[in-house]
Amino acid sequence: MRTVRAGWGTYTLLTLFTVVSLFPLVWTAVAASRTNTRLAATPPPFRFGRNLPRNVEIAWTDARLGEALANTAVVAGTVAAGTVLFATLAGFAFAKLRFRFRGTLLLLVGATMLIPPQLGVVPLYLLIARLRWTDELQAVVLPSLVSAFGVFFMRQHLGRALPSELLEAARMDGAGTARTVWHVVLPAARPAMAVLGMLSFVAAWNDFFWPVLALTQTGNPTVQVALTGLGRGAVPDQSVVMAGALLGTLPLLVVLALFGRHIVGGVMRGAVKG
């Protein structure tokens, strides 16, 4: 296999892309380390200040970020696990099983992606209110456990990565559906499951629209809901707001640093096997 070496142009573009991508995060950290008065000055500061510990402490206390981070970890982890499980099973069924109305059902699943989520807010809120789930984490978790995008994503992956001959061999060996899924389907779907799990975790962590309606700051807030309580008043302290945003972003950076390499490695292994 011939090795293709990158030239100076490639490294220049990658460096530029990295700098542009990291600038919002660096600016957030710089703003969180300054005072509100300095942030309002012209030109704005571009170097770190000394107020980061103070602003972080205020944001942590005022927004109850400890509880909010724990709630968000539970919500995002549960949503990611549920999405991966249900999307993998549904994707396998649509990709490899033959049953009546398969095409119609797949079309209906795809049609749900065309409907703006705002249209379902009122009936969904009436439902959770009738179930007395307002201010409860299950009100945020359960509506997000199934993803139409996840179903299509897993269907496309399994359609290519899982040969039908392998399923036939498993059936000839006497394996039932459950055993086939456990020993054949899940190993083939593992790279795509890792990617879908990461995407679902990040989306659930950053979700704001539905949690801010279903939860309150005084109940069981997620990070995005808790951050809405910062910066209120006649003169909002933007440095404290930036400190809270920085605290809410750090867990995602840690997760990406810990599992990003494994996800990329899993995708590459799946590509080589395919």
PAZAPA-4460 file (N, C-alpha, C; in steps of 0.05 Angstrom, whole numbers, plus 32768, in hexadecimal, padded with zeros to 4 digits):
% residues 274
    n_x    n_y    n_z   ca_x   ca_y   ca_z    c_x    c_y    c_z   seq   type   mol
   8011   7FE8   8000   8000   8000   8000   8012   8019   8000     1      M     A
   800D   802B   7FED   801D   8043   7FEB   8014   8058   8000     2      R     A
   8028   8064   800D   8022   8078   8021   8022   8094   8015     3      T     A
   800D   80A3   8019   800B   80BE   800E   8012   80D1   8024     4      V     A
   8026   80E2   801F   8030   80F5   8033   8023   8110   802E     5      R     A
   801C   811D   8044   800F   8137   8042   8024   814D   803D     6      A     A
   801D   8160   802D   802F   8176   8027   802B   818E   803A     7      G     A
   803A   81A4   8035   8037   81BB   8046   801C   81C8   8044     8      W     A
   8010   81C6   802D   7FF5   81D1   802A   7FE0   81C4   803B     9      G     A
   7FE3   81A9   803D   7FD0   819A   804E   7FD3   81A2   806B    10      T     A
   7FEC   81A4   8075   7FF1   81AB   8090   7FE8   81C8   8096    11      Y     A
   7FEB   81DA   8082   7FE2   81F5   8086   7FC3   81F6   8089    12      T     A
   7FB5   81E8   8078   7F98   81E7   807A   7F8F   81DB   8094    13      L     A
   7F9C   81C5   809C   7F94   81B8   80B6   7F9A   81CA   80CD    14      L     A
   7FB0   81D8   80CD   7FB6   81EB   80E2   7FA2   8201   80E4    15      T     A
   7F9B   820C   80CD   7F87   8222   80CC   7F6C   8218   80D5    16      L     A
   7F64   8200   80CD   7F4B   81F5   80D6   7F4A   81F1   80F4    17      F     A
   7F61   81E7   80FF   7F63   81E3   811C   7F61   81FD   812B    18      T     A
   7F6E   8211   8122   7F6E   822B   8130   7F52   8237   8130    19      V     A
   7F45   8236   8119   7F29   8241   8117   7F16   8231   8128    20      V     A
   7F1A   8217   8129   7F08   8206   8139   7F0B   820A   8157    21      S     A
   7F24   820F   8160   7F2A   8213   817C   7F25   822F   8186    22      L     A
   7F23   8242   8174   7F20   825E   817C   7F08   8263   818F    23      F     A
   7EF0   8259   8189   7ED9   825E   819B   7EDE   8253   81B7    24      P     A
   7EEB   823C   81B9   7EF0   8230   81D4   7F05   8241   81E3    25      L     A
   7F1A   824A   81D5   7F2F   825A   81E1   7F23   8275   81EA    26      V     A
   7F13   8281   81D9   7F06   829A   81DF   7EF4   8298   81F7    27      W     A
   7EE5   8282   81FA   7ED4   827D   8211   7EE5   827C   822A    28      T     A
   7EFC   826E   8229   7F0D   826D   8241   7F19   8288   8247    29      A     A
   7F20   8298   8233   7F2B   82B3   8238   7F16   82C5   8245    30      V     A
   7EFE   82C4   8239   7EE8   82D4   8244   7EE1   82CC   8261    31      A     A
   7EE2   82B2   8267   7EDC   82A9   8282   7EF1   82B1   8296    32      A     A
   7F09   82B9   828D   7F1E   82C1   829F   7F20   82DF   82A3    33      S     A
   7F0D   82EE   8297   7F0E   830B   8298   7EF6   8315   82A9    34      R     A
   7EF5   832F   82AC   7EDE   833C   82BA   7ECA   8345   82A5    35      T     A
   7EB2   834A   82AE   7E9D   8353   829C   7EA4   836E   828F    36      N     A
   7EB1   837F   829F   7EB8   839A   8294   7ECD   8397   827E    37      T     A
   7EE0   8386   8282   7EF5   8382   826D   7EEA   8376   8254    38      R     A
   7ED6   8364   8256   7ECA   8359   823F   7EBB   836D   822E    39      L     A
   7EB0   8382   823B   7EA1   8396   822D   7EB3   83AB   8220    40      A     A
   7ECD   83AA   8226   7EDF   83BF   821B   7EE6   83B9   81FE    41      A     A
   7EF0   83CD   81F1   7EF9   83CA   81D5   7F16   83D2   81D3    42      T     A
   7F27   83C1   81C8   7F21   83A6   81BD   7F1E   8392   81D3    43      P     A
   7F11   837B   81CD   7F0D   8367   81E2   7F28   8359   81E9    44      P     A
   7F29   834D   8200   7F42   8340   8208   7F47   8326   81F8    45      P     A
   7F61   8321   81F4   7F68   8308   81E6   7F7D   82F8   81F6    46      F     A
   7F82   8301   820F   7F94   82F3   8221   7F85   82EB   823A    47      R     A
   7F8E   82D6   8247   7F81   82CC   825F   7F85   82E0   8276    48      F     A
   7F70   82E2   8287   7F71   82F2   829F   7F74   82E2   82B8    49      G     A
   7F6D   82ED   82CF   7F71   82E0   82E8   7F57   82D9   82F6    50      R     A
   7F40   82DE   82EA   7F26   82DA   82F7   7F19   82BF   82F1    51      N     A
   7F27   82AD   82E4   7F1A   8293   82DD   7F11   8284   82F6    52      L     A
   7F21   8280   830B   7F17   8272   8323   7EFE   827F   832F    53      P     A
   7EFE   8299   8331   7EE7   82A7   833D   7ECE   82A3   832C    54      R     A
   7ED0   82A7   8312   7EB9   82A4   8300   7EAF   8288   82FF    55      N     A
   7EC1   8274   8300   7EB9   8258   8300   7EAA   8252   831A    56      V     A
   7EB4   825C   8330   7EA6   8257   834A   7E8A   8263   834A    57      E     A
   7E87   827B   8340   7E6D   8288   833F   7E5A   8278   832D    58      I     A
   7E63   8271   8315   7E52   8262   8303   7E4B   8247   830E    59      A     A
   7E5E   8239   831B   7E58   821F   8327   7E43   8221   833D    60      W     A
   7E44   8236   834D   7E31   8239   8363   7E16   8243   8359    61      T     A
   7E16   8258   8349   7DFD   8265   8341   7DEC   8253   832F    62      D     A
   7DF9   8244   831E   7DEA   8233   830B   7DE7   8216   8314    63      A     A
   7DF1   8210   832C   7DF0   81F4   8336   7DFB   81E1   8321    64      R     A
   7E12   81E7   8317   7E1D   81D8   8302   7E26   81BB   830A    65      L     A
   7E2B   81B7   8323   7E32   819C   832B   7E1A   8189   8327    66      G     A
   7E03   8191   8330   7DEB   8181   832B   7DE4   8180   830E    67      E     A
   7DE7   8196   8300   7DE0   8197   82E4   7DF2   8185   82D3    68      A     A
   7E0C   8184   82D9   7E1E   8173   82CB   7E17   8155   82CF    69      L     A
   7E10   814E   82E8   7E09   8133   82EE   7DEF   812B   82DF    70      A     A
   7DDB   813D   82DF   7DC2   8138   82D0   7DC7   8135   82B3    71      N     A
   7DD8   8146   82A8   7DDD   8145   828B   7DEC   812C   8284    72      T     A
   7DFF   8123   8295   7E0D   810A   828F   7DFA   80F2   828F    73      A     A
   7DE7   80F2   82A1   7DD3   80DC   82A1   7DC2   80DD   8288    74      V     A
   7DB8   80F5   8281   7DA7   80F8   826A   7DB6   80F1   8250    75      V     A
   7DCE   80FC   824C   7DDC   80F8   8234   7DE5   80DA   8232    76      A     A
   7DEE   80CE   8248   7DF6   80B2   8247   7DDF   80A0   8241    77      G     A
   7DC8   80A5   824D   7DB1   8094   8248   7DA6   8097   822C    78      T     A
   7DA5   80B0   8223   7D9C   80B5   8207   7DAF   80A8   81F3    79      V     A
   7DC9   80AA   81F7   7DDC   809E   81E5   7DD9   8080   81E4    80      A     A
   7DD7   8073   81FC   7DD5   8056   81FD   7DBB   804D   81F0    81      A     A
   7DA5   805B   81F6   7D8B   8053   81EA   7D8B   8057   81CC    82      G     A
   7D96   806D   81C3   7D96   8072   81A6   7DA7   805D   8198    83      T     A
   7DBE   8056   81A3   7DCF   8042   8196   7DC1   8026   8195    84      V     A
   7DB4   801F   81AC   7DA7   8005   81AD   7D90   8003   8199    85      L     A
   7D7D   8015   819B   7D65   8014   818A   7D6C   8019   816C    86      F     A
   7D7E   802B   8167   7D85   8030   814B   7D94   8019   813F    87      A     A
   7DA4   800A   814E   7DB2   7FF3   8144   7D9E   7FDD   813D    88      T     A
   7D8C   7FD8   814F   7D78   7FC3   814B   7D66   7FCA   8133    89      L     A
   7D5C   7FE3   8132   7D4B   7FEB   811C   7D5A   7FEB   8102    90      A     A
   7D73   7FF5   8103   7D83   7FF6   80EA   7D89   7FDA   80E0    91      G     A
   7D8E   7FC7   80F1   7D92   7FAB   80E8   7D78   7FA0   80DC    92      F     A
   7D61   7FA6   80E8   7D48   7F9C   80DD   7D43   7FA7   80C1    93      A     A
   7D47   7FC1   80BE   7D42   7FCD   80A4   7D57   7FC5   808F    94      F     A
   7D6F   7FBF   8098   7D84   7FB8   8085   7D84   7F9B   807C    95      A     A
   7D7D   7F89   808E   7D82   7F6C   8088   7D69   7F5B   808B    96      K     A
   7D54   7F64   8098   7D3D   7F53   809C   7D28   7F59   8087    97      L     A
   7D18   7F46   8080   7D03   7F49   806D   7CE8   7F46   807B    98      R     A
   7CD8   7F5B   807A   7CBD   7F5B   8087   7CAB   7F6E   8077    99      F     A
   7C91   7F6B   807B   7C7E   7F7B   806D   7C80   7F98   8075   100      R     A
   7C7B   7FA9   8061   7C7B   7FC6   8065   7C96   7FD1   806E   101      F     A
   7CAB   7FC3   8068   7CC6   7FCD   8071   7CCC   7FE8   8064   102      R     A
   7CC7   7FEA   804A   7CCC   8003   803C   7CBB   801A   8046   103      G     A
   7CA1   8014   804C   7C8F   8029   8056   7C97   8032   8072   104      T     A
   7C9F   8020   8083   7CA7   8027   809E   7CC1   8037   809D   105      L     A
   7CD4   8030   808B   7CEC   803F   8089   7CE7   805B   807F   106      L     A
   7CD4   805D   806C   7CCC   8078   8062   7CC0   8089   8079   107      L     A
   7CB0   807D   808A   7CA4   808B   80A0   7CB9   8095   80B4   108      L     A
   7CCD   8083   80B9   7CE2   808B   80CB   7CF2   80A3   80BF   109      V     A
   7CF7   80A2   80A5   7D05   80B8   8099   7CF4   80D2   8099   110      G     A
   7CDA   80CF   8097   7CC9   80E6   8096   7CC9   80F5   80B1   111      A     A
   7CCF   80E7   80C6   7CD0   80F5   80E0   7CE7   8109   80E1   112      T     A
   7CFC   8105   80D1   7D12   8118   80D1   7D0B   8132   80C3   113      M     A
   7CF5   8132   80B4   7CEC   814A   80A5   7CDA   815C   80B6   114      L     A
   7CD1   8152   80CD   7CBF   8161   80DE   7CCF   8171   80F3   115      I     A
   7CCC   818B   80F3   7CDB   819B   8108   7CD3   8192   8124   116      P     A
   7CE6   818F   8136   7CDF   8186   8151   7CCD   819A   8160   117      P     A
   7CCD   81B3   8158   7CBD   81C7   8165   7C9F   81C1   8163   118      Q     A
   7C98   81B2   814D   7C7B   81AD   8149   7C70   8199   815D   119      L     A
   7C82   8189   8169   7C78   8175   817C   7C7B   817D   8199   120      G     A
   7C83   8196   819E   7C89   819E   81B9   7C6F   819F   81CA   121      V     A
   7C5A   81AB   81BF   7C41   81AE   81CF   7C35   8193   81D7   122      V     A
   7C30   8180   81C4   7C26   8166   81CD   7C39   8157   81DF   123      P     A
   7C53   815A   81DA   7C66   814C   81EB   7C66   8157   8207   124      L     A
   7C64   8171   820A   7C63   817D   8224   7C49   8175   8233   125      Y     A
   7C33   8174   8224   7C1A   816C   8231   7C1B   814F   823A   126      L     A
   7C2A   813E   822B   7C2D   8122   8233   7C3D   8120   824C   127      L     A
   7C54   812D   824E   7C65   812A   8266   7C57   8138   827E   128      I     A
   7C47   814D   8279   7C38   8159   828F   7C23   8146   829A   129      A     A
   7C16   8137   8288   7C02   8124   8291   7C0F   810D   82A0   130      R     A
   7C28   8105   8298   7C37   80F0   82A6   7C44   80FB   82BF   131      L     A
   7C43   8115   82C4   7C50   8122   82DB   7C6E   811E   82DA   132      R     A
   7C79   8122   82C2   7C96   8120   82BE   7CA4   813B   82BC   133      W     A
   7C96   8151   82BE   7CA3   816A   82BC   7CB8   816D   82D2   134      T     A
   7CCE   8178   82CB   7CE6   817B   82DC   7CF2   8160   82E3   135      D     A
   7CEC   814B   82D5   7CF8   8131   82D9   7D09   812A   82C0   136      E     A
   7D20   811D   82C5   7D32   8117   82AF   7D27   8105   829A   137      L     A
   7D14   80F3   82A1   7D09   80E1   828D   7CF9   80F1   8278   138      Q     A
   7CF0   8109   827F   7CE2   8119   826A   7CF5   8121   8254   139      A     A
   7D0F   8123   8259   7D22   812A   8245   7D2E   8111   8238   140      V     A
   7D30   80FB   8247   7D3D   80E3   823D   7D2B   80D3   822A   141      V     A
   7D13   80CD   8232   7D02   80BB   8222   7CFC   80C5   8206   142      L     A
   7CF6   80DF   8201   7CF0   80E7   81E6   7D09   80E6   81D3   143      P     A
   7D21   80E2   81DE   7D39   80E3   81CE   7D46   80C7   81CB   144      S     A
   7D39   80B2   81D5   7D45   8098   81D5   7D47   808C   81B9   145      L     A
   7D36   8095   81A6   7D36   808A   818B   7D3C   80A1   8178   146      V     A
   7D4E   809C   8165   7D56   80B1   8152   7D52   80A6   8136   147      S     A
   7D43   80B4   8125   7D40   80AC   8109   7D5A   80AD   80FA   148      A     A
   7D6A   80C1   8100   7D85   80C2   80F4   7D95   80AA   80FC   149      F     A
   7D94   80A2   8115   7DA3   808B   811E   7D9A   8071   8110   150      G     A
   7D80   806F   810C   7D76   8057   80FD   7D81   8056   80E1   151      V     A
   7D80   806C   80D3   7D8B   806D   80B8   7DA9   8069   80B8   152      F     A
   7DB7   8075   80CB   7DD4   8072   80CD   7DDC   8055   80D0   153      F     A
   7DCF   8047   80E3   7DD6   802B   80E8   7DCD   8019   80D1   154      M     A
   7DB6   8020   80C4   7DAD   8010   80AD   7DC2   8011   8097   155      R     A
   7DCC   8029   8091   7DDF   802C   807C   7DF9   801D   8082   156      Q     A
   7E02   801F   809B   7E1B   8011   80A3   7E18   7FF3   80A2   157      H     A
   7E02   7FE8   80AD   7DFF   7FCB   80AE   7DF9   7FC0   8092   158      L     A
   7DED   7FD0   8081   7DE8   7FC7   8066   7E01   7FC1   8057   159      G     A
   7E17   7FD0   805E   7E31   7FCC   8050   7E44   7FBA   8060   160      R     A
   7E44   7FBD   807B   7E58   7FAF   808B   7E4F   7F93   8093   161      A     A
   7E36   7F8B   8090   7E2C   7F71   8099   7E23   7F61   8081   162      L     A
   7E34   7F4E   8077   7E2C   7F3E   8060   7E14   7F2C   8067   163      P     A
   7E02   7F29   8054   7DEB   7F17   8058   7DF4   7EFA   805B   164      S     A
   7E0A   7EF3   804E   7E14   7ED7   8051   7E1C   7ED1   806E   165      E     A
   7E25   7EE5   807C   7E2D   7EE1   8098   7E14   7EDB   80A9   166      L     A
   7DFE   7EE8   80A4   7DE5   7EE3   80B2   7DDB   7EC7   80AB   167      L     A
   7DDD   7EC0   8092   7DD3   7EA5   808A   7DE4   7E8F   8097   168      E     A
   7DFE   7E94   809A   7E0F   7E80   80A7   7E08   7E7E   80C4   169      A     A
   7E01   7E94   80D1   7DF9   7E92   80ED   7DDF   7E83   80F0   170      A     A
   7DCC   7E87   80DE   7DB3   7E79   80DF   7DB7   7E5B   80DA   171      R     A
   7DC9   7E54   80C8   7DCE   7E38   80C2   7DDB   7E2A   80DA   172      M     A
   7DEA   7E3A   80EA   7DF6   7E2E   8102   7DE3   7E2C   811A   173      D     A
   7DCA   7E34   8115   7DB5   7E32   812A   7DB2   7E4A   813C   174      G     A
   7DBE   7E60   8135   7DBC   7E78   8146   7DA2   7E86   8141   175      A     A
   7D94   7E8D   8157   7D7C   7E9B   8155   7D81   7EB9   8150   176      G     A
   7D6B   7EC8   814F   7D6E   7EE5   8149   7D7E   7EF3   815F   177      T     A
   7D78   7EEE   8178   7D86   7EFB   818E   7DA4   7EF5   818E   178      A     A
   7DAA   7EDB   818A   7DC6   7ED4   8189   7DD4   7EDF   8171   179      R     A
   7DC7   7EE0   815A   7DD2   7EEC   8142   7DD8   7F0A   8146   180      T     A
   7DC6   7F17   8153   7DCA   7F34   8158   7DE2   7F38   816A   181      V     A
   7DE4   7F28   817F   7DF9   7F2B   8193   7E15   7F24   8188   182      W     A
   7E16   7F0E   8179   7E31   7F04   8170   7E39   7F0D   8154   183      H     A
   7E26   7F16   8144   7E2C   7F1D   8129   7E27   7F3B   8123   184      V     A
   7E0F   7F44   812A   7E07   7F5F   8122   7E16   7F74   8133   185      V     A
   7E16   7F71   814D   7E23   7F85   815E   7E41   7F88   8159   186      L     A
   7E50   7F72   8155   7E6D   7F77   814E   7E70   7F86   8133   187      P     A
   7E5F   7F80   8120   7E62   7F8E   8106   7E59   7FAB   8109   188      A     A
   7E47   7FB1   811B   7E3C   7FCC   811F   7E4D   7FDD   8132   189      A     A
   7E61   7FD1   813F   7E6F   7FE0   8154   7E7B   7FFA   814C   190      R     A
   7E89   7FFC   8135   7E93   8017   812E   7E7E   802C   812A   191      P     A
   7E68   8025   811D   7E53   8039   8119   7E45   803F   8133   192      A     A
   7E42   802B   8145   7E36   8030   815F   7E46   8044   816F   193      M     A
   7E61   8042   816D   7E72   8055   817C   7E6E   8071   8172   194      A     A
   7E6D   8075   8157   7E68   808F   814C   7E4D   809A   8153   195      V     A
   7E38   8089   8150   7E1D   8092   8156   7E1A   8099   8174   196      L     A
   7E27   8089   8185   7E26   808E   81A2   7E33   80A9   81A9   197      G     A
   7E4A   80AF   819C   7E56   80C9   81A2   7E45   80E0   8198   198      M     A
   7E3B   80DE   817F   7E2A   80F3   8174   7E11   80F7   8186   199      L     A
   7E05   80E1   818F   7DED   80E3   819F   7DF3   80EF   81BA   200      S     A
   7E0A   80E8   81C6   7E12   80F3   81E0   7E16   8111   81DE   201      F     A
   7E24   811A   81C9   7E2A   8137   81C6   7E10   8146   81C1   202      V     A
   7DFE   813B   81B0   7DE5   8148   81AA   7DD3   814A   81C3   203      A     A
   7DD2   8135   81D3   7DC2   8136   81EC   7DCE   8149   8200   204      A     A
   7DE9   814A   8202   7DF6   815C   8215   7DF0   8179   820E   205      W     A
   7DF0   8180   81F4   7DEC   819B   81EB   7DCF   81A3   81E6   206      N     A
   7DBD   8190   81EA   7DA0   8195   81E4   7D96   81AB   81F7   207      D     A
   7D88   81BE   81EC   7D7E   81D5   81FC   7D60   81D8   81F9   208      F     A
   7D55   81D5   81E1   7D39   81DD   81DC   7D25   81CE   81ED   209      F     A
   7D26   81B3   81EC   7D13   81A4   81FB   7D19   81A3   8219   210      W     A
   7D32   81A0   8222   7D37   81A1   823F   7D2F   81BB   824C   211      P     A
   7D32   81D2   823F   7D2B   81EB   824C   7D0D   81ED   824F   212      V     A
   7CFD   81DE   8240   7CE0   81DE   8243   7CD7   81C9   8258   213      L     A
   7CE5   81B2   8258   7CDC   819D   826A   7CE8   819F   8286   214      A     A
   7CFE   81AC   8289   7D0C   81AE   82A3   7D0E   81CC   82AB   215      L     A
   7D14   81D0   82C4   7D18   81EB   82CE   7D32   81EC   82DD   216      T     A
   7D3B   8204   82E3   7D54   8207   82F1   7D52   81FE   830E   217      Q     A
   7D3B   81FE   8319   7D37   81F6   8335   7D30   81D9   8338   218      T     A
   7D2B   81CB   8322   7D24   81AF   8323   7D3C   819D   831F   219      G     A
   7D3D   8190   8308   7D54   817F   8300   7D60   818A   82E7   220      N     A
   7D6F   81A0   82E9   7D79   81AD   82D0   7D90   819D   82C3   221      P     A
   7D91   819F   82A8   7DA8   8196   829A   7DBB   81AF   8297   222      T     A
   7DD2   81AB   828C   7DE6   81C0   828A   7DDB   81D8   827B   223      V     A
   7DCF   81D2   8264   7DC5   81E8   8253   7DAE   81F8   8261   224      Q     A
   7D9E   81EA   8270   7D89   81F8   827F   7D94   8208   8296   225      V     A
   7DA8   81FC   82A4   7DB4   820A   82BA   7DC2   8224   82B1   226      A     A
   7DCE   8223   829A   7DDE   823A   8291   7DCC   8252   828A   227      L     A
   7DB2   824D   8286   7DA0   8264   8280   7D9C   8275   8299   228      T     A
   7DA3   826B   82B1   7DA1   827B   82C9   7DB8   828E   82CE   229      G     A
   7DCD   828C   82BD   7DE4   829D   82C1   7DE1   82B7   82B0   230      L     A
   7DED   82CC   82BA   7DED   82E5   82AA   7DD4   82F5   82AC   231      G     A
   7DC3   82EE   82BF   7DAB   82FE   82C2   7DB0   8317   82D3   232      R     A
   7D9F   832A   82D0   7DA2   8343   82DF   7DA4   835B   82CC   233      G     A
   7DA6   8373   82D8   7DA6   838B   82C8   7DBF   838C   82B6   234      A     A
   7DD6   8383   82C1   7DEF   8381   82B2   7DF9   8365   82B3   235      V     A
   7DF2   8353   82A0   7DFB   8337   82A1   7E19   8335   82A1   236      P     A
   7E23   8324   82B2   7E40   831F   82B3   7E47   830A   829F   237      D     A
   7E50   8313   8287   7E57   8300   8272   7E6E   82EF   8278   238      Q     A
   7E81   82F8   8289   7E97   82E7   8290   7E8F   82CE   829F   239      S     A
   7E7A   82D1   82B0   7E70   82BB   82BF   7E61   82A8   82AC   240      V     A
   7E52   82B3   8299   7E45   82A3   8285   7E59   8292   8275   241      V     A
   7E6F   829F   826E   7E83   8290   825F   7E90   827A   8270   242      M     A
   7E93   8280   828A   7E9E   826C   829C   7E8C   8254   829E   243      A     A
   7E71   8259   829F   7E5E   8243   82A0   7E5E   8233   8286   244      G     A
   7E60   8241   826F   7E61   8233   8255   7E7A   8222   8253   245      A     A
   7E90   822C   825E   7EA9   821D   825D   7EA7   8203   826E   246      L     A
   7E9B   8206   8286   7E97   81EE   8297   7E84   81DA   8289   247      L     A
   7E70   81E4   827B   7E5E   81D1   826D   7E6A   81C4   8255   248      G     A
   7E80   81CF   824A   7E8D   81C4   8233   7EA3   81B0   823A   249      T     A
   7EB0   81B4   8250   7EC7   81A4   8257   7EC1   8186   8258   250      L     A
   7EAA   817C   8263   7EA5   815F   8263   7EA4   8154   8246   251      P     A
   7E9A   8163   8233   7E9A   8159   8217   7EB6   8156   820D   252      L     A
   7EC7   8169   8213   7EE3   8167   820B   7EF1   814F   8217   253      L     A
   7EEB   8149   8230   7EF7   8132   823D   7EED   8118   8230   254      V     A
   7ED3   8117   822A   7EC9   80FF   821C   7ED5   80FB   8201   255      V     A
   7ED8   8111   81F2   7EE4   810F   81D7   7F01   8107   81D9   256      L     A
   7F0F   8111   81EE   7F2C   810A   81F1   7F2F   80ED   81F8   257      A     A
   7F1D   80E2   8209   7F1F   80C7   8212   7F17   80B2   81FC   258      L     A
   7F01   80B9   81EE   7EF6   80A5   81DC   7EF8   80AC   81BE   259      F     A
   7F02   80C4   81B8   7F03   80CB   819C   7F15   80B9   818B   260      G     A
   7F2C   80B2   8196   7F3F   80A0   8188   7F33   8085   8184   261      R     A
   7F24   807A   8198   7F18   8060   8195   7F03   8060   817F   262      H     A
   7EF4   8076   817E   7EDF   8078   8169   7EEB   8079   814E   263      I     A
   7EFF   808A   814A   7F0C   808B   8130   7F18   8070   8128   264      V     A
   7F25   8063   813C   7F30   8048   8137   7F1B   8034   812F   265      G     A
   7F04   8035   813C   7EEF   8023   8136   7EE4   8027   811A   266      G     A
   7EE1   8041   8112   7ED8   8047   80F7   7EEC   803D   80E2   267      V     A
   7F05   8041   80E7   7F1A   8038   80D4   7F1A   801A   80D2   268      M     A
   7F17   800C   80E8   7F17   7FEF   80E7   7EFF   7FE5   80D7   269      R     A
   7EE8   7FF3   80DC   7ED0   7FEB   80CC   7ED4   7FF1   80AF   270      G     A
   7EE2   8007   80A8   7EE6   800D   808C   7EF9   7FF8   807F   271      A     A
   7F0D   7FEF   808E   7F20   7FDC   8083   7F12   7FC1   807F   272      V     A
   7F01   7FB9   8092   7EF3   7FA0   808F   7EDF   7FA0   8078   273      K     A
   7ED2   7FB8   8074   7EBF   7FBA   805E   7ECD   7FB8   8043   274      G     A
***
